[in-house]
Amino acid sequence: MHISHETIYKSLYVQARGVLKRELIEHLRSRRSVRHGRTATDKYQGRGQIVDAVSISERPAEVADRAIPGHWEGDLLAGTRDTHIATLVERRSRYVLLIKVPNKETANVTKALSKAIK
């Protein structure tokens, strides 16, 4: 008979109570009193994903080799105390625009970017 490590951990965390639980937890590597599986993390819940995102590896060849000017790359940096900066980098010349954005809402970011570009 084979028992997976997942089954052993589940039985330790679910069935153990009181003093027995403390003794069992002392023998575990992580010494955590609560264990969360992979599906309990944000990474596996599908939140924060860009809908219909296109991978950078799928961009056209002329953009990747930086031969033609006019291709821009953008990013949004989030700092402390709810501060945000949008960056635009022209791929050929490496010209950088830094734009202070009031928050990370799409409408505000696009408004600030279009104002800076104009």
C-alpha positions as semicolon CSV with decimal commas, in nm:
position;residue;x (nm);y (nm);z (nm)
1;M;0,000;0,000;0,000
2;H;0,128;0,347;-0,092
3;I;0,027;0,673;0,074
4;S;0,111;1,009;-0,078
5;H;0,275;1,283;0,126
6;E;-0,036;1,497;0,064
7;T;-0,251;1,244;0,251
8;I;-0,014;1,239;0,547
9;Y;-0,005;1,620;0,571
10;K;-0,382;1,647;0,544
11;S;-0,433;1,398;0,824
12;L;-0,184;1,584;1,046
13;Y;-0,345;1,921;0,995
14;V;-0,708;1,813;0,997
15;Q;-0,725;1,538;1,258
16;A;-0,468;1,648;1,517
17;R;-0,598;1,854;1,810
18;G;-0,447;2,029;2,115
19;V;-0,121;1,897;2,263
20;L;-0,095;1,617;2,005
21;K;-0,115;1,875;1,727
22;R;0,170;2,081;1,877
23;E;0,389;1,772;1,909
24;L;0,321;1,668;1,551
25;I;0,387;2,017;1,411
26;E;0,727;2,028;1,584
27;H;0,836;1,734;1,366
28;L;0,738;1,900;1,038
29;R;1,001;2,080;0,831
30;S;0,819;2,411;0,803
31;R;0,669;2,407;1,155
32;R;0,359;2,586;1,025
33;S;0,032;2,535;1,207
34;V;-0,175;2,579;0,891
35;R;-0,091;2,439;0,549
36;H;-0,233;2,575;0,225
37;G;-0,231;2,380;-0,098
38;R;-0,127;2,515;-0,434
39;T;-0,482;2,605;-0,531
40;A;-0,516;2,830;-0,225
41;T;-0,270;3,087;-0,361
42;D;-0,359;3,381;-0,586
43;K;-0,133;3,243;-0,857
44;Y;-0,373;2,960;-0,933
45;Q;-0,701;3,149;-0,897
46;G;-0,685;3,333;-1,228
47;R;-0,700;3,680;-1,076
48;G;-0,475;3,954;-1,203
49;Q;-0,447;3,804;-1,549
50;I;-0,473;4,025;-1,855
51;V;-0,766;3,919;-2,071
52;D;-0,662;3,826;-2,429
53;A;-0,296;3,902;-2,350
54;V;-0,043;3,865;-2,631
55;S;0,300;3,735;-2,538
56;I;0,609;3,945;-2,610
57;S;0,751;3,650;-2,803
58;E;0,464;3,685;-3,052
59;R;0,546;4,041;-3,155
60;P;0,654;4,106;-3,516
61;A;1,020;4,062;-3,615
62;E;1,069;4,432;-3,702
63;V;0,982;4,524;-3,344
64;A;1,215;4,265;-3,194
65;D;1,523;4,373;-3,394
66;R;1,469;4,746;-3,323
67;A;1,543;4,843;-3,683
68;I;1,240;5,068;-3,736
69;P;1,174;5,363;-3,500
70;G;0,826;5,423;-3,362
71;H;0,763;5,106;-3,164
72;W;0,693;5,182;-2,797
73;E;0,689;4,957;-2,495
74;G;0,494;5,052;-2,183
75;D;0,478;4,948;-1,822
76;L;0,314;5,063;-1,500
77;L;0,519;5,082;-1,180
78;A;0,344;5,077;-0,844
79;G;0,524;5,234;-0,550
80;T;0,453;5,284;-0,185
81;R;0,158;5,486;-0,053
82;D;-0,048;5,423;-0,368
83;T;0,191;5,602;-0,607
84;H;0,213;5,499;-0,971
85;I;0,439;5,583;-1,264
86;A;0,374;5,481;-1,624
87;T;0,679;5,428;-1,842
88;L;0,700;5,441;-2,220
89;V;1,023;5,337;-2,394
90;E;1,082;5,384;-2,765
91;R;1,257;5,061;-2,867
92;R;1,492;5,201;-3,134
93;S;1,630;5,512;-2,961
94;R;1,557;5,394;-2,606
95;Y;1,392;5,730;-2,537
96;V;1,202;5,707;-2,206
97;L;0,891;5,890;-2,091
98;L;0,800;5,876;-1,721
99;I;0,446;5,982;-1,644
100;K;0,303;6,023;-1,293
101;V;-0,038;5,859;-1,275
102;P;-0,292;5,929;-0,995
103;N;-0,391;5,560;-0,966
104;K;-0,380;5,239;-1,168
105;E;-0,731;5,254;-1,310
106;T;-0,733;5,205;-1,686
107;A;-0,914;5,529;-1,765
108;N;-0,669;5,740;-1,564
109;V;-0,361;5,566;-1,705
110;T;-0,474;5,602;-2,068
111;K;-0,569;5,967;-2,010
112;A;-0,226;6,046;-1,860
113;L;-0,043;5,856;-2,136
114;S;-0,232;6,026;-2,419
115;K;-0,175;6,368;-2,259
116;A;0,201;6,301;-2,227
117;I;0,233;6,176;-2,586
118;K;0,049;6,477;-2,729
